[in-house]
Amino acid sequence: MKKIVDYRKLLGVQKDAELKELKTIYRNLMKDCHPDKFQDNEEAKLEAEIKSKDIIEAYHFLVSIAPETLNLSIEEYNQTTSTCGIADFTWERTVLKVTFLDGSGYEYFEVPRAIYVKLVNADSPGRFARRHIFSVFPYRNIAKMATA
């Protein structure tokens, strides 16, 4: 996905970067471009604010899809994807958002339109997703709503 590639490029990290490395790079970049360093120059301060927001967004996104982060909740993820039904799903520009009946939600990246069309037309979207989406595409947790 272009978003993932762009974020890695912005932070200057490789695909296999570990959380510790991400955190170190993030802190160093934020030290260099923090808006408070540019109190005397309003234009530079505005540029630094924009760049720091981009860096923060990139960092949080990359942390959310890092294997170390995903491994912390792998049991819950496997439980949800194997036993909970799909409540809803949407697809936009290769990002598939799936909401489950237990209130959890995940984003799957780099999902081709053809796969989405097959999901829509599947007799059992849950079964199709378990076979062709859940263990194939990079993902991140986006929601865990309270259930009554």
N, C-alpha and C positions, 0 to 999 in steps of 0.2 A: 504494500500500500504506500502510496506517495507520502501520506502523512507520517508514517513510521520512518521512512527514509529521510524525509525533511527534518524531522526531530532529531534523528541520529546525527545528521550532518550539522545541524545547529549546535549541538553539544559536542560534536567531534568525537563520537564514540562508535565502536564497532557493534555488530549484531550481538556478539557474545559478551558484551560489557556486563560486569556484575554490579550489584547494588552499591557496594562500597565505592567502586570506581565512579559510578554515576553520581553519587553523593559528593565525592571530592571534586569532580569536574563542575558540578552545579555550583557548589560553594565558591570555587575559584572564579567562575564566570560572573556570579552575582557580585563578588567583591569588585571586579573590574568595571562593571557597568551599572552599579547601583545608583539610582537618581540622586542620592544625597551627596555623591562625589562631585556633582555638577551644580552646586548652589549658585555660582557666579554667572553661569551661562544658561539662560532659559531654554534656548534651542537644543543644546546638548542634553539638558535635563529631560526634555520631552522625548528625545530620541532614546535616552537611557531607560525611561519609563516603558516605552514600547518594547525595547529589546529585552528588558528584564521580565516583562509579562510573557513574552514569547518563550524565554528560557524557563520560566516557572511552569508554563503549560507543557512544554516539551519534557521537562524533568518528571512531572507528575504522571504524564501519559506513559513514558518509558518505564517508570517504576511500576505502573499498573499492569504492564504486559510482561514484565521481567519474569523469567522462570522461577526465580527465588520467591517472588510475591505469589505467583500462581500456585506454587507447591504448598504454601501455607494453607490454602483452602481447597486443595485437590479432592479431598474426601467429600466435602460439601458439594463441590462442582459435579463430581461423578454421581453422587446421590441425586442431585437435582436433575441432571441430564438423563439419567437412566430411569428414574421413577416418576418424575413430575411431568404432567402434561404441559403443552405449550398453550399459554393464554392468548398470546398475540405475537406477531412479528412484522417488521418493516424492513425494507431494503432501500438504500440510497447510496449510489456511487461506490459500490463494492463493500459497503458496510451493512451487515445484517444485524438488526437488533431483535433479540428474542426475549420475551417476558414469559415467565413460567407461572403456573398456577400457585406456587408457593410464595409468589411475590418477588422472586429474584429475577434479575435481568442481566444479560450478557451482550456484548458487542462482538461480532465476528468480522475480521478484516480480510480483504482480498477475495471476497465471495463473488464469483462471476455471476452475471445476470442469468446465464443458462441454469445455474444451480438454483438460484432464487425461483425461477419459473418452474423448475421441477418440484421445488418445495411447495409452491402454491398449488400445483396440480396433483400433488401426491394424495393417495387415498388416506395415508396416515402421515401427516407432517412430522409428528414426533419420531416415528420409526425412520423416516427418510433422513431427518436431521441427525439422529444417532448414528446412522451409517455413513453419511456423506458430509457432515458439517462439524459436529461437536468435537471430534478428535482430529480434524483435518486442518482447520483454519486457526490462525492466531486469534486470541480472544482476551477480553478483560471484563471483570465484573462491573456493572454499572448501577445496580440497584438491588436493594433488599428491603422491600416495603413490609411494614408491619401487617400481619395477617390476624384477622379476628377469630 
